[in-house]
Amino acid sequence: MNKTFKFSRYDTAIHYHITRVLEQQGWQKSNDNPQFSDQNLTLNDGVSIHFEYKHLLAELINNLKPSIMPATYSLDDTTVGTVLSQITLDYYLQDNKYHKEIKDLKWLLKPSMLNNGDDIKLFNNLDEVREHYWSPERMGGDHILQQYIPNPALHQGRKYTFRVFAALTNYAGVYLYREGYGNISADNFNLEDRMGNRKAHITNYILDGELANIEQRLASELCDFKVVYQQMVDIVQTTVKQIIKRYPQYLKTQNTKKVELFGYDFMLDTNGKLWLIEINQGPDCPMIFDHVLNESLWYPFWQDVVNDFVLPIATEQKQQQPSGNFQQVLETKQCYSRFRDLLGCLKF
């Protein structure tokens, strides 16, 4: 029997790489009852966007103690005044006196629904934020205003962020890949530059629509990764528990087995604390043959995705537990509770 699959599109990174690996193993594209398709790669978009959209993620986890994200405020055109007033009370009023600037207190403004470094703004104080919001050229809609981490861990004088991949399933729990990569800023970190050099403060691969000339390296090459990785595990567990607390059926076992990939972005500070920066649904990755991390990360990663999730789903293998480079961080019984689901139904 032919092994077949079908995707609605093949130009996204996830579809491209799964297609590449499956075709290497002799699978064929087919519209006739494919064994694996788009429906196996999406859990529930209506719930998953609470990871993807930055303001929804902030609302999901803002009440956690201790915090796993830098102080993050959701705001839009109608709430900006109230939010900035609250921030003023929280940070800029000291001894009943307003201070325009507080040492090392700076802010990033990010559009909630954009990625790739699009329209990220850096501010030294709230007056700059207010001035930005008075500009008729600014972008409207939902944003987050996030406290800038003033003491990032550095690699050769440059700040960096981690990207590590989580696999959420509705049949076998939640997993985190044991390796990831770091985006290292193009220029040396300097907190005294008044946030003037974006390439020293933002680590996105694409910045304002152009290559940012960052360096990418394996995450395990940047720090004591075994220690940091355990913090990553804890944060992934926390975020998933929060989303299933609000949406109990999100990872409920169904007849159609599903897996969805998320890219978790982290930053380490000089105190050894790891911060969650954002989460990306259906994360991007290179689709070029000469990428520096192909052999060390990308080719093994996508082979593991296919071996550990795609093939067991497509061939209905009895053994559903991945056993390679994906570490299980939540078991199936932790992902769905009939009792919790019932309590959710009884809310009024």
C-alpha positions as CSV (number, residue, x, y, z in Angstrom):
1,M,0.0,0.0,0.0
2,N,1.3,3.5,-0.9
3,K,2.1,5.8,1.9
4,T,0.5,9.1,1.2
5,F,0.1,12.6,2.7
6,K,-1.5,15.9,1.7
7,F,-1.1,19.5,2.8
8,S,-3.1,22.5,1.6
9,R,0.2,24.3,1.0
10,Y,3.9,23.3,0.9
11,D,5.7,26.6,1.2
12,T,5.6,27.0,5.0
13,A,8.6,25.7,6.9
14,I,6.7,23.0,8.7
15,H,5.0,21.6,5.6
16,Y,8.2,22.0,3.5
17,H,10.4,20.0,5.9
18,I,7.9,17.3,6.7
19,T,7.3,16.9,3.0
20,R,11.0,16.7,2.4
21,V,11.6,13.9,5.0
22,L,8.5,11.9,4.0
23,E,9.4,12.0,0.3
24,Q,12.9,10.8,1.2
25,Q,11.2,7.8,2.9
26,G,9.2,7.1,-0.2
27,W,5.9,8.7,0.8
28,Q,3.8,10.4,-2.0
29,K,1.5,13.3,-2.2
30,S,-2.1,12.3,-2.8
31,N,-5.6,13.8,-2.5
32,D,-7.2,10.3,-2.0
33,N,-7.5,9.5,1.7
34,P,-4.0,10.6,2.8
35,Q,-2.6,9.0,5.9
36,F,-1.4,12.3,7.2
37,S,-2.6,15.8,6.5
38,D,-3.1,19.4,7.8
39,Q,-5.7,18.3,10.3
40,N,-3.0,16.3,12.1
41,L,-0.9,19.4,12.6
42,T,-3.4,21.7,14.2
43,L,-4.9,21.3,17.6
44,N,-7.3,24.1,17.9
45,D,-6.5,27.5,16.4
46,G,-9.0,29.3,18.6
47,V,-7.1,28.2,21.7
48,S,-3.5,28.1,20.2
49,I,-3.7,31.8,19.4
50,H,-3.4,32.5,23.2
51,F,0.2,31.4,22.8
52,E,0.7,33.1,19.4
53,Y,-0.8,36.5,20.0
54,K,1.3,38.4,22.5
55,H,-1.4,40.3,24.3
56,L,-3.4,37.0,24.9
57,L,-0.2,35.3,26.1
58,A,0.4,38.1,28.6
59,E,-3.2,37.9,29.8
60,L,-2.8,34.1,30.2
61,I,0.2,34.2,32.5
62,N,0.4,37.7,34.0
63,N,-0.9,36.5,37.4
64,L,1.7,33.9,37.9
65,K,3.9,34.2,40.9
66,P,6.8,34.2,40.5
67,S,6.6,35.7,37.0
68,I,8.1,33.9,34.1
69,M,7.9,36.9,31.8
70,P,9.2,40.4,32.2
71,A,6.5,42.8,33.3
72,T,4.1,42.9,30.3
73,Y,1.1,45.1,29.7
74,S,-1.6,44.7,27.0
75,L,-2.7,48.0,25.5
76,D,-4.6,49.3,22.5
77,D,-5.8,52.7,21.2
78,T,-8.6,52.8,23.9
79,T,-6.6,51.6,26.9
80,V,-3.2,53.2,26.5
81,G,-3.9,56.1,28.8
82,T,-5.1,53.8,31.6
83,V,-2.2,51.4,31.2
84,L,0.5,54.2,31.2
85,S,-1.1,55.7,34.3
86,Q,-0.9,52.4,36.0
87,I,2.8,52.0,35.0
88,T,3.5,55.5,36.3
89,L,2.1,54.5,39.7
90,D,3.9,51.2,39.7
91,Y,7.4,52.5,38.7
92,Y,7.8,56.2,38.3
93,L,6.3,57.6,41.5
94,Q,8.9,57.4,44.3
95,D,8.5,59.2,47.6
96,N,5.4,60.9,46.1
97,K,7.5,62.4,43.4
98,Y,7.3,61.7,39.7
99,H,10.6,60.7,38.0
100,K,10.8,60.9,34.3
101,E,13.4,58.1,34.1
102,I,14.4,55.3,36.4
103,K,17.8,53.8,36.0
104,D,17.8,50.7,33.8
105,L,14.0,50.9,33.3
106,K,13.3,50.7,29.6
107,W,10.5,49.4,27.5
108,L,9.7,47.5,24.2
109,L,6.5,48.0,22.4
110,K,5.5,45.0,20.2
111,P,2.5,44.6,17.9
112,S,0.6,41.6,19.3
113,M,0.0,39.8,16.0
114,L,3.2,40.4,14.1
115,N,6.5,38.5,14.1
116,N,10.0,38.8,12.5
117,G,10.9,42.0,14.4
118,D,8.2,44.0,12.6
119,D,7.5,47.4,14.1
120,I,9.2,46.8,17.4
121,K,9.8,50.1,19.2
122,L,12.3,50.8,22.0
123,F,11.8,53.5,24.6
124,N,13.8,54.9,27.5
125,N,10.8,56.2,29.4
126,L,7.0,56.6,29.3
127,D,7.2,60.1,27.8
128,E,8.6,58.5,24.7
129,V,5.8,56.0,24.7
130,R,3.2,58.7,24.9
131,E,4.9,60.7,22.2
132,H,4.8,57.6,20.0
133,Y,1.1,57.2,20.6
134,W,0.5,60.8,19.6
135,S,2.1,60.1,16.2
136,P,-0.5,59.7,13.4
137,E,1.9,57.3,11.6
138,R,2.1,54.7,14.3
139,M,0.5,51.3,14.0
140,G,-2.8,50.8,15.7
141,G,-4.4,47.7,17.2
142,D,-3.3,45.4,20.0
143,H,0.2,45.8,21.4
144,I,2.2,44.7,24.4
145,L,4.5,47.0,26.3
146,Q,7.1,44.9,27.9
147,Q,9.8,45.8,30.4
148,Y,13.3,45.6,28.8
149,I,15.7,43.1,30.5
150,P,18.6,45.4,31.4
151,N,21.0,42.7,32.4
152,P,21.0,40.0,29.7
153,A,23.5,37.3,29.6
154,L,26.0,38.0,26.9
155,H,28.0,36.0,24.4
156,Q,31.2,37.7,23.4
157,G,29.7,41.0,24.4
158,R,26.4,40.5,22.5
159,K,23.0,39.7,23.9
160,Y,21.2,36.6,22.7
161,T,17.8,34.8,22.8
162,F,17.0,31.1,22.7
163,R,14.5,29.3,20.4
164,V,13.5,25.8,21.6
165,F,10.6,23.8,20.1
166,A,7.7,22.2,22.0
167,A,5.4,19.5,20.6
168,L,1.9,19.5,22.0
169,T,-0.2,16.4,21.3
170,N,-3.8,15.3,22.0
171,Y,-2.7,11.7,22.5
172,A,0.7,11.4,24.1
173,G,1.4,14.5,26.2
174,V,3.7,17.5,25.7
175,Y,7.4,17.4,24.7
176,L,10.3,19.7,24.5
177,Y,13.2,19.3,22.1
178,R,16.5,18.8,23.8
179,E,18.4,21.2,21.6
180,G,17.6,24.7,20.1
181,Y,19.4,27.6,18.7
182,G,20.4,31.1,19.8
183,N,20.0,34.3,18.0
184,I,23.0,36.5,18.8
185,S,22.7,40.2,18.2
186,A,24.7,41.8,15.4
187,D,26.3,44.5,17.6
188,N,27.7,44.6,21.1
189,F,25.3,45.3,23.9
190,N,25.3,48.8,25.4
191,L,22.6,49.9,27.7
192,E,24.0,53.5,27.7
193,D,23.2,54.1,24.0
194,R,19.7,55.4,24.7
195,M,18.3,52.4,22.8
196,G,19.6,54.0,19.6
197,N,21.2,50.9,18.0
198,R,18.4,48.4,17.3
199,K,20.9,45.8,16.2
200,A,22.4,45.7,19.7
201,H,19.0,45.3,21.4
202,I,16.9,43.2,19.1
203,T,17.9,39.6,18.1
204,N,15.3,38.9,15.4
205,Y,16.7,37.3,12.3
206,I,14.7,39.7,10.2
207,L,14.4,43.3,11.5
208,D,12.2,45.9,9.8
209,G,12.0,43.7,6.7
210,E,15.7,43.3,6.3
211,L,18.3,40.7,7.4
212,A,19.6,41.8,10.8
213,N,23.0,40.1,10.4
214,I,22.6,38.2,13.6
215,E,24.6,35.1,14.3
216,Q,22.9,31.8,15.0
217,R,24.5,29.0,17.0
218,L,23.3,25.9,18.8
219,A,21.7,26.8,22.1
220,S,23.9,24.3,24.0
221,E,27.0,26.3,22.9
222,L,26.0,29.5,24.6
223,C,25.8,28.6,28.3
224,D,25.4,25.8,30.9
225,F,22.5,24.6,28.8
226,K,21.6,21.6,31.0
227,V,20.8,24.0,33.9
228,V,19.0,26.4,31.6
229,Y,17.1,23.6,29.8
230,Q,15.5,22.6,33.1
231,Q,14.1,26.1,33.5
232,M,12.8,25.8,29.9
233,V,11.0,22.6,30.9
234,D,9.5,24.3,33.9
235,I,8.2,27.2,31.8
236,V,6.7,25.0,29.1
237,Q,4.9,23.0,31.8
238,T,3.6,26.2,33.4
239,T,2.3,27.7,30.1
240,V,0.6,24.5,29.0
241,K,-1.0,24.1,32.4
242,Q,-2.3,27.6,32.3
243,I,-3.9,27.1,28.9
244,I,-5.6,23.8,29.7
245,K,-6.8,25.3,33.0
246,R,-8.7,27.9,30.9
247,Y,-9.5,25.5,28.0
248,P,-9.8,22.0,29.6
249,Q,-10.5,20.2,26.3
250,Y,-7.5,21.7,24.4
251,L,-5.5,18.5,24.7
252,K,-8.3,16.0,25.1
253,T,-7.8,12.7,23.3
254,Q,-9.8,12.5,20.1
255,N,-10.3,10.0,17.2
256,T,-8.0,12.2,15.1
257,K,-4.5,12.2,16.6
258,K,-2.8,15.6,16.4
259,V,0.5,17.3,17.1
260,E,1.3,21.0,16.9
261,L,4.7,22.6,17.1
262,F,5.4,25.8,19.0
263,G,8.6,27.9,19.2
264,Y,9.4,29.1,22.7
265,D,11.7,32.2,22.9
266,F,13.7,32.8,26.0
267,M,16.3,35.2,27.4
268,L,18.8,34.5,30.2
269,D,19.9,37.2,32.5
270,T,23.1,37.6,34.4
271,N,21.5,36.3,37.6
272,G,20.8,33.0,35.9
273,K,17.1,33.5,35.6
274,L,15.4,32.5,32.4
275,W,12.6,34.7,31.0
276,L,9.9,33.7,28.6
277,I,9.8,36.3,25.8
278,E,7.1,35.0,23.5
279,I,5.7,31.8,21.9
280,N,5.3,31.3,18.2
281,Q,2.6,29.0,16.7
282,G,3.9,27.0,13.7
283,P,7.4,28.5,14.0
284,D,9.5,29.3,11.0
285,C,12.9,27.8,10.2
286,P,15.4,27.9,7.3
287,M,14.4,26.3,4.0
288,I,17.9,26.7,2.4
289,F,20.5,24.0,1.7
290,D,23.5,25.9,3.1
291,H,22.3,27.0,6.5
292,V,25.0,26.8,9.1
293,L,22.8,24.7,11.5
294,N,21.4,22.2,9.0
295,E,23.6,19.3,9.9
296,S,23.7,20.0,13.6
297,L,20.1,20.9,14.2
298,W,17.6,21.2,11.4
299,Y,18.0,17.9,9.6
300,P,18.0,15.9,12.9
301,F,15.1,17.9,14.3
302,W,12.8,17.4,11.3
303,Q,13.8,13.7,11.1
304,D,12.8,13.4,14.8
305,V,9.5,15.2,14.2
306,V,8.6,12.8,11.5
307,N,9.8,9.7,13.4
308,D,8.4,10.6,16.7
309,F,5.0,12.2,15.7
310,V,4.2,12.0,12.0
311,L,4.8,8.3,11.4
312,P,3.1,7.1,14.6
313,I,0.0,9.1,13.7
314,A,0.0,8.2,10.1
315,T,0.6,4.5,10.6
316,E,-1.4,4.2,13.8
317,Q,1.5,2.6,15.6
318,K,0.6,1.2,19.1
319,Q,3.7,2.7,20.6
320,Q,2.9,6.4,20.7
321,Q,5.7,7.7,23.0
322,P,8.5,9.5,21.3
323,S,11.9,8.2,22.5
324,G,14.5,10.3,20.7
325,N,15.5,13.9,21.4
326,F,12.1,15.0,22.5
327,Q,11.7,15.0,26.3
328,Q,8.3,14.5,27.7
329,V,7.4,17.4,30.0
330,L,3.7,16.6,30.6
331,E,2.1,13.1,30.5
332,T,-1.3,12.5,28.8
333,K,-3.1,12.3,32.2
334,Q,-1.8,15.8,33.1
335,C,-3.2,17.3,29.8
336,Y,-6.9,16.5,30.3
337,S,-9.1,15.9,33.3
338,R,-12.8,15.0,33.0
339,F,-13.3,16.6,36.4
340,R,-11.7,19.9,35.3
341,D,-13.6,19.8,32.1
342,L,-16.9,19.3,34.0
343,L,-16.1,22.3,36.3
344,G,-15.4,24.4,33.2
345,C,-18.9,23.5,31.8
346,L,-20.5,24.5,35.1
347,K,-19.0,28.0,35.1
348,F,-21.6,30.8,34.8
